[in-house]
Amino acid sequence: MGDGRHIAVVGAGISGLAAAHRLRRAGHRVELIDRESQPGGRCGVGLLGDRPIMAGGRLIGRKYTALREFLHEVGPFALEPYPLRMSRIVAGELFTIDHQDRPTGLRHLIEAGTPAPDVAKFSYLASRALTADGLLEPGYYTKLAAHSDHKPLSEHFGPALTAILLRPMTVWTHGAEPEEVYLGAFGATLANVLDDFDRLTDGIQPVFEALSRQFVVRTRATADRLLVRSGRVRGLAIAENGSAPREELFDAVLLATPAPAAADLVIDEFPTVGKLLAQIRYLPAAVAVVAYDREIFPPDVWGITFDDGPCRAVGPESPSRRDTVRYIFTGRDARPLPSAKTFESWLARSERTVIEHCAATGAIRRDRVTRTWDAAYCAYLPDHGDFTAKLRHEIASCTGLAVAGDYLLGTSLEACFRAGTAAAEDLLNRLA
Ligand SMILES: Cc1cc2nc3c(=O)[nH]c(=O)nc-3n(C[C@H](O)[C@H](O)[C@H](O)COP(=O)(O)OP(=O)(O)OC[C@H]3O[C@@H](n4cnc5c(N)ncnc54)[C@H](O)[C@@H]3O)c2cc1C
C-alpha cells in the first residue's frame, strides 16, 4: 500500500473500479466498498452452473480505448469478437440487418415506408456519430441539444423510422422508449450501436480478482451516510454484514453509484448536489441467461430484437456458447419489474418464440440465472450537458467529495470507466 491519503470509493462497479485503480496508482490507500456480496455492479457477475457469466454489461466496443488499455495493463485478459447483427421478425421470418451493410439497411427502411427526409436525417446523424467516441461530451450533439431537446427523439422522426430503428436501439441500449430519449444524448447511443464488439472470454471476475490484490475490496458493506465536519468530508458511516452503521474516518470519499444512491448519501450535507442528482431517473431491466441441451442459434443469427412485448432482445451468450441464450426484458412493456411468477411466464413465452424461429424444437433448459435491476439504465435529461456542468460546478466546492457514474459520460462500460478515472483525477487535484 502507498503511504498517501486513506480514501473510500463507494460502489464496486466499473466506475468505482476505475476510480480505485487511479487513486491507488497515485499512491493512496483505497477501500472499495459495495453493499452486494461480490463486486461488479451492473456487469451482473454470476455463475451458470460452474461457468462464470455476466448477466449485465459485458460487450466491449472497439472504441472503448481507455477500458481496453486498462485491461491490457492489469491483465492481459482474453477478448473474443462478438458480432452484433440483430435480426427482426418480419412477416414471420427472421430479417437481419448488418450495421456494416448500410445500403441493405437503408433499402429495408425505404421498403417499409420510411419517408426519404427521415432516412436522410437519420443517415446524417449516424455519420456524425460514427466519427464520435460515444461519450456524452461537448460536441456536435451537445450543441444540437440546446435547440432540439425541448421534444423527445420520437418527435424528430416519423412513426416508421421510430418503430424500425429508433425503438430497438433505445430500448436495447437504455431500456428507454424513443419518447423518453433526447437527441442531445442520442449521439452517444448511436456511436455505441454502430461500433464493433468483443467480450471478455472469461468474464470480468478475473479483473476484480487481480485488482483485489491492489486495494481492499469490502463487500456486504453499505455506505449509510457521509460524515462531514466543518464543511469537509471526513468519512462514512458503514453498515457491514447487516449490522448497525459504524462511523469510519477517511480523508476523502468518492461515490461511484447510480445517481439516486449518491443523492441519498449527500442530500443532508450537500443539498444542492443531492437535489441535482435526484433529478436523474433510472429505468429497470430483468435478464435471464438460460443454458439448453443443444445449440439454439444457427450460425448466421446473432440476436433477435422484438418490436413489442416485455422481451426486447435475445442473443447467444458467446460465439462459442450458442446453446446459452440471454433474454433481456426492458422498455415500457417490462415495467414495473415483474414478480417471480410473471417473469417466468414472460420467459416461457419468449423462449417459445426463439426456439420456433431458430428451429431448435425440443430444446430443454439445463440451467439458468436471472437478474433484475430497478435502476438498470440511466435516463438522461433533456440538454443533459447542462446538468453535468452544474453538477461539476457544485461538486468543486464539496471538499473531500467526488462523484462518478453512468449519469456523467454515458452508460457504456467505457463511459463509466472514464467517469471513474476523471472523478479520481478531480479528487487528486483538489486534495493536492
Ligand atoms: C442488462 C444490461 C446490459 C448492459 N450491457 C452493456 C454492454 O454490453 N456494454 C456496455 O458498454 N454497457 C452495458 N451496460 C451498461 C453498463 O453495464 C453500466 O452502465 C455499468 O456497468 C454501470 O457501472 P457503474 O459502476 O457506474 O454502476 P454499477 O455497476 O451499478 O455499480 C454501482 C455499485 O454501487 C453499489 N452501491 C450502490 N449504493 C451503495 C451504497 N449505499 N453502499 C455501498 N454500495 C452501493 C451497487 O451495489 C453497485 O455494485 C448494460 C447494462 C445493463 C443493465
The ligand as an SDF file (V2000), in Angstrom:
LIG
                    3D

 53 58  0  0  0  0  0  0  0  0999 V2000
  -28.6580   -5.5950  -18.7290 C   0  0  0  0  0  0  0  0  0  0  0  0
  -27.5610   -4.6130  -19.0550 C   0  0  0  0  0  0  0  0  0  0  0  0
  -26.7190   -4.8660  -20.1340 C   0  0  0  0  0  0  0  0  0  0  0  0
  -25.7020   -3.9560  -20.4330 C   0  0  0  0  0  0  0  0  0  0  0  0
  -24.8550   -4.2240  -21.4840 N   0  0  0  0  0  0  0  0  0  0  0  0
  -23.7970   -3.4200  -21.7020 C   0  0  0  0  0  0  0  0  0  0  0  0
  -22.8040   -3.8000  -22.6480 C   0  0  0  0  0  0  0  0  0  0  0  0
  -22.8540   -4.8840  -23.2340 O   0  0  0  0  0  0  0  0  0  0  0  0
  -21.7660   -2.9270  -22.8820 N   0  0  0  0  0  0  0  0  0  0  0  0
  -21.6690   -1.7480  -22.2290 C   0  0  0  0  0  0  0  0  0  0  0  0
  -20.7300   -0.9820  -22.5130 O   0  0  0  0  0  0  0  0  0  0  0  0
  -22.5730   -1.3870  -21.2640 N   0  0  0  0  0  0  0  0  0  0  0  0
  -23.6100   -2.2080  -20.9800 C   0  0  0  0  0  0  0  0  0  0  0  0
  -24.4920   -1.8950  -19.9830 N   0  0  0  0  0  0  0  0  0  0  0  0
  -24.2630   -0.6780  -19.1940 C   0  0  0  0  0  0  0  0  0  0  0  0
  -23.1870   -0.8810  -18.1200 C   0  0  0  0  0  0  0  0  0  0  0  0
  -23.1840   -2.2240  -17.6880 O   0  0  0  0  0  0  0  0  0  0  0  0
  -23.4580    0.0050  -16.8990 C   0  0  0  0  0  0  0  0  0  0  0  0
  -23.7250    1.3280  -17.3010 O   0  0  0  0  0  0  0  0  0  0  0  0
  -22.2360   -0.0020  -15.9760 C   0  0  0  0  0  0  0  0  0  0  0  0
  -21.9100   -1.3340  -15.6060 O   0  0  0  0  0  0  0  0  0  0  0  0
  -22.5290    0.8340  -14.7360 C   0  0  0  0  0  0  0  0  0  0  0  0
  -21.3550    0.8230  -13.9250 O   0  0  0  0  0  0  0  0  0  0  0  0
  -21.2580    1.7270  -12.6280 P   0  0  0  0  0  0  0  0  0  0  0  0
  -20.0150    1.3270  -11.9310 O   0  0  0  0  0  0  0  0  0  0  0  0
  -21.4070    3.1630  -12.9640 O   0  0  0  0  0  0  0  0  0  0  0  0
  -22.5460    1.3510  -11.7500 O   0  0  0  0  0  0  0  0  0  0  0  0
  -22.8780   -0.0590  -11.0880 P   0  0  0  0  0  0  0  0  0  0  0  0
  -22.3280   -1.1640  -11.8850 O   0  0  0  0  0  0  0  0  0  0  0  0
  -24.3420   -0.0280  -10.7960 O   0  0  0  0  0  0  0  0  0  0  0  0
  -22.0650   -0.0350   -9.7200 O   0  0  0  0  0  0  0  0  0  0  0  0
  -22.5290    0.7100   -8.6130 C   0  0  0  0  0  0  0  0  0  0  0  0
  -22.3100   -0.1340   -7.3770 C   0  0  0  0  0  0  0  0  0  0  0  0
  -22.6580    0.6650   -6.2470 O   0  0  0  0  0  0  0  0  0  0  0  0
  -23.1550   -0.1840   -5.2560 C   0  0  0  0  0  0  0  0  0  0  0  0
  -23.8810    0.6490   -4.2850 N   0  0  0  0  0  0  0  0  0  0  0  0
  -24.9630    1.4530   -4.5130 C   0  0  0  0  0  0  0  0  0  0  0  0
  -25.2900    2.0940   -3.3690 N   0  0  0  0  0  0  0  0  0  0  0  0
  -24.4230    1.6900   -2.4260 C   0  0  0  0  0  0  0  0  0  0  0  0
  -24.2490    2.0230   -1.0450 C   0  0  0  0  0  0  0  0  0  0  0  0
  -25.0400    2.8980   -0.4090 N   0  0  0  0  0  0  0  0  0  0  0  0
  -23.2130    1.4340   -0.3630 N   0  0  0  0  0  0  0  0  0  0  0  0
  -22.3980    0.5390   -0.9820 C   0  0  0  0  0  0  0  0  0  0  0  0
  -22.5310    0.1920   -2.2770 N   0  0  0  0  0  0  0  0  0  0  0  0
  -23.5150    0.7830   -3.0110 C   0  0  0  0  0  0  0  0  0  0  0  0
  -24.0240   -1.1770   -6.0140 C   0  0  0  0  0  0  0  0  0  0  0  0
  -24.1860   -2.3720   -5.2760 O   0  0  0  0  0  0  0  0  0  0  0  0
  -23.2070   -1.3710   -7.2940 C   0  0  0  0  0  0  0  0  0  0  0  0
  -22.3860   -2.5350   -7.2130 O   0  0  0  0  0  0  0  0  0  0  0  0
  -25.5290   -2.7780  -19.6560 C   0  0  0  0  0  0  0  0  0  0  0  0
  -26.3750   -2.5300  -18.5700 C   0  0  0  0  0  0  0  0  0  0  0  0
  -27.3730   -3.4460  -18.2520 C   0  0  0  0  0  0  0  0  0  0  0  0
  -28.2580   -3.1840  -17.0480 C   0  0  0  0  0  0  0  0  0  0  0  0
  1  2  1  0
  2  3  1  0
  2 52  2  0
  3  4  2  0
  4  5  1  0
  4 50  1  0
  5  6  2  0
  6  7  1  0
  6 13  1  0
  7  8  2  0
  7  9  1  0
  9 10  1  0
 10 11  2  0
 10 12  1  0
 12 13  2  0
 13 14  1  0
 14 15  1  0
 14 50  1  0
 15 16  1  0
 16 17  1  0
 16 18  1  0
 18 19  1  0
 18 20  1  0
 20 21  1  0
 20 22  1  0
 22 23  1  0
 23 24  1  0
 24 25  2  0
 24 26  1  0
 24 27  1  0
 27 28  1  0
 28 29  2  0
 28 30  1  0
 28 31  1  0
 31 32  1  0
 32 33  1  0
 33 34  1  0
 33 48  1  0
 34 35  1  0
 35 36  1  0
 35 46  1  0
 36 37  1  0
 36 45  1  0
 37 38  2  0
 38 39  1  0
 39 40  1  0
 39 45  2  0
 40 41  1  0
 40 42  2  0
 42 43  1  0
 43 44  2  0
 44 45  1  0
 46 47  1  0
 46 48  1  0
 48 49  1  0
 50 51  2  0
 51 52  1  0
 52 53  1  0
M  END
$$$$
